[in-house]
């Protein structure tokens, strides 16, 4: 057991540029911001919630956002500023083949933003991550308000006719 802890200590001294406490902070912040972002995604989802397939996709994307935020942070913690690690990780990740097709293009953008937020947390850019999360959530809320008001105005025009 002592050898195991020595191995962990040796790996920390030789290859990781962040302390364990910094890694925990980075991942915890990515978790909290990912939760906030996925919650706002659910609140601002503009697709038809009665369609079972789209409702299932909404839940799937919500969980994907959370996991990708944490995953993005973890990737940048691992890569840090090491170019060899970056190419190795890119090669390993390219082996993964995504077969899920998102029906709404906006979901692709939202997942992309989750990756960016995770990267910011992993690179210890806390202000960028926090401001970015609130800015993205503000934009999503604004889009939701615009979509809802346009649907209401269309419904009122149809009812007047």
C-alpha positions as CSV (number, residue, x, y, z in Angstrom):
1,X,0.0,0.0,0.0
2,X,2.9,2.4,0.8
3,X,4.3,1.7,-2.7
4,X,1.0,2.8,-4.2
5,X,1.1,6.1,-2.5
6,X,4.7,6.6,-3.4
7,X,3.8,6.0,-7.1
8,X,1.0,8.6,-6.8
9,X,3.4,11.1,-5.2
10,X,6.0,10.5,-7.9
11,X,3.5,11.0,-10.7
12,X,2.4,14.3,-9.1
13,X,6.0,15.6,-9.0
14,X,6.9,14.6,-12.5
15,X,4.0,15.1,-14.8
16,X,1.0,17.1,-13.5
17,X,1.3,20.8,-13.5
18,X,-1.6,21.3,-11.0
19,X,-1.8,20.4,-7.4
20,X,-4.4,17.9,-6.3
21,X,-6.4,20.6,-4.5
22,X,-6.4,22.7,-7.8
23,X,-7.6,19.7,-9.7
24,X,-10.5,19.2,-7.2
25,X,-11.3,22.9,-7.4
26,X,-11.3,22.8,-11.2
27,X,-13.5,19.8,-11.4
28,X,-15.9,21.0,-8.7
29,X,-16.3,24.3,-10.4
30,X,-16.9,22.5,-13.7
31,X,-19.6,20.4,-12.0
32,X,-21.4,23.4,-10.4
33,X,-21.3,25.4,-13.6
34,X,-22.3,22.4,-15.7
35,X,-25.3,21.9,-13.3
36,X,-26.3,25.5,-13.7
37,X,-26.0,25.4,-17.4
38,X,-27.8,22.1,-17.9
39,X,-30.7,23.4,-15.6
40,X,-31.0,26.6,-17.7
41,X,-30.9,24.5,-20.8
42,X,-33.9,22.5,-19.6
43,X,-35.8,25.7,-18.7
44,X,-35.1,27.3,-22.0
45,X,-35.6,24.3,-24.2
46,X,-37.7,25.5,-27.1
47,X,-38.5,22.2,-28.8
48,X,-41.9,20.4,-28.6
49,X,-41.9,18.8,-25.2
50,X,-44.9,16.6,-26.1
51,X,-42.9,14.7,-28.7
52,X,-41.5,11.7,-26.8
53,X,-38.4,11.5,-29.0
54,X,-37.5,15.2,-28.6
55,X,-38.2,15.0,-24.9
56,X,-35.8,12.1,-24.5
57,X,-33.3,14.0,-26.6
58,X,-33.7,17.0,-24.3
59,X,-32.9,14.9,-21.3
60,X,-30.0,13.3,-23.0
61,X,-28.5,16.6,-24.1
62,X,-29.0,17.9,-20.5
63,X,-26.9,15.1,-19.1
64,X,-24.4,15.4,-22.0
65,X,-23.9,19.1,-21.2
66,X,-23.1,18.3,-17.6
67,X,-20.7,15.5,-18.4
68,X,-19.0,17.4,-21.2
69,X,-18.4,20.4,-18.9
70,X,-16.6,18.1,-16.4
71,X,-14.9,16.2,-19.2
72,X,-13.6,19.3,-20.8
73,X,-12.1,20.4,-17.5
74,X,-10.5,17.0,-17.1
75,X,-9.1,17.0,-20.6
76,X,-7.4,20.4,-20.0
77,X,-6.1,19.3,-16.6
78,X,-4.5,16.3,-18.3
79,X,-3.2,18.1,-21.3
80,X,-2.1,21.3,-19.4
81,X,0.7,22.8,-21.5
82,X,2.2,19.6,-22.8
83,X,1.9,19.4,-26.6
84,X,2.7,15.7,-26.7
85,X,-0.1,14.9,-24.3
86,X,-2.5,17.1,-26.4
87,X,-1.8,15.1,-29.6
88,X,-2.0,11.8,-27.7
89,X,-5.3,12.7,-26.2
90,X,-6.6,14.0,-29.5
91,X,-5.7,10.7,-31.1
92,X,-7.3,8.7,-28.4
93,X,-10.5,10.7,-28.5
94,X,-10.7,10.5,-32.3
95,X,-11.2,6.7,-31.9
96,X,-14.6,7.5,-30.4
97,X,-17.3,7.5,-33.0
98,X,-20.5,9.4,-32.2
99,X,-23.6,7.9,-33.7
100,X,-26.2,10.1,-32.1
101,X,-27.6,12.8,-34.4
102,X,-29.1,15.8,-32.7
103,X,-32.4,16.8,-34.3
104,X,-32.0,20.5,-33.5
105,X,-28.9,22.4,-34.5
106,X,-29.2,24.5,-31.4
107,X,-28.5,21.4,-29.2
108,X,-25.1,21.0,-31.0
109,X,-24.2,24.6,-30.2
110,X,-25.2,24.1,-26.5
111,X,-23.1,21.0,-26.2
112,X,-20.2,22.9,-27.8
113,X,-20.6,25.7,-25.2
114,X,-20.5,23.0,-22.4
115,X,-17.1,21.9,-23.7
116,X,-15.8,25.5,-23.7
117,X,-17.0,26.0,-20.1
118,X,-15.2,22.8,-19.1
119,X,-12.0,23.9,-20.8
120,X,-12.1,27.2,-18.9
121,X,-12.5,25.4,-15.6
122,X,-9.7,23.0,-16.4
123,X,-7.4,25.8,-17.3
124,X,-8.2,27.6,-14.0
125,X,-9.8,30.5,-15.8
126,X,-12.5,30.9,-13.2
127,X,-13.7,34.4,-14.2
128,X,-14.0,33.3,-17.8
129,X,-15.9,30.2,-16.8
130,X,-18.3,32.0,-14.4
131,X,-18.9,35.0,-16.7
132,X,-19.2,32.7,-19.7
133,X,-21.8,30.5,-17.9
134,X,-24.0,33.4,-16.9
135,X,-23.6,35.0,-20.3
136,X,-24.6,31.9,-22.1
137,X,-27.5,31.3,-19.7
138,X,-28.6,34.9,-20.3
139,X,-28.5,34.4,-24.0
140,X,-30.5,31.2,-23.7
141,X,-33.1,32.9,-21.6
142,X,-33.3,35.7,-24.1
143,X,-33.8,33.3,-26.9
144,X,-36.6,31.5,-24.9
145,X,-38.4,34.8,-24.3
146,X,-38.2,35.7,-28.0
147,X,-39.4,32.3,-29.2
148,X,-42.2,32.3,-26.6
149,X,-43.4,35.8,-27.5
150,X,-43.3,35.0,-31.2
151,X,-45.4,31.9,-30.7
152,X,-47.9,33.9,-28.6
153,X,-48.1,36.6,-31.2
154,X,-48.7,34.0,-34.0
155,X,-51.4,32.3,-31.9
156,X,-53.2,35.7,-31.2
157,X,-53.1,36.5,-34.9
158,X,-54.6,33.1,-35.8
159,X,-57.3,33.5,-33.2
160,X,-58.2,37.0,-34.4
161,X,-58.6,35.7,-38.0
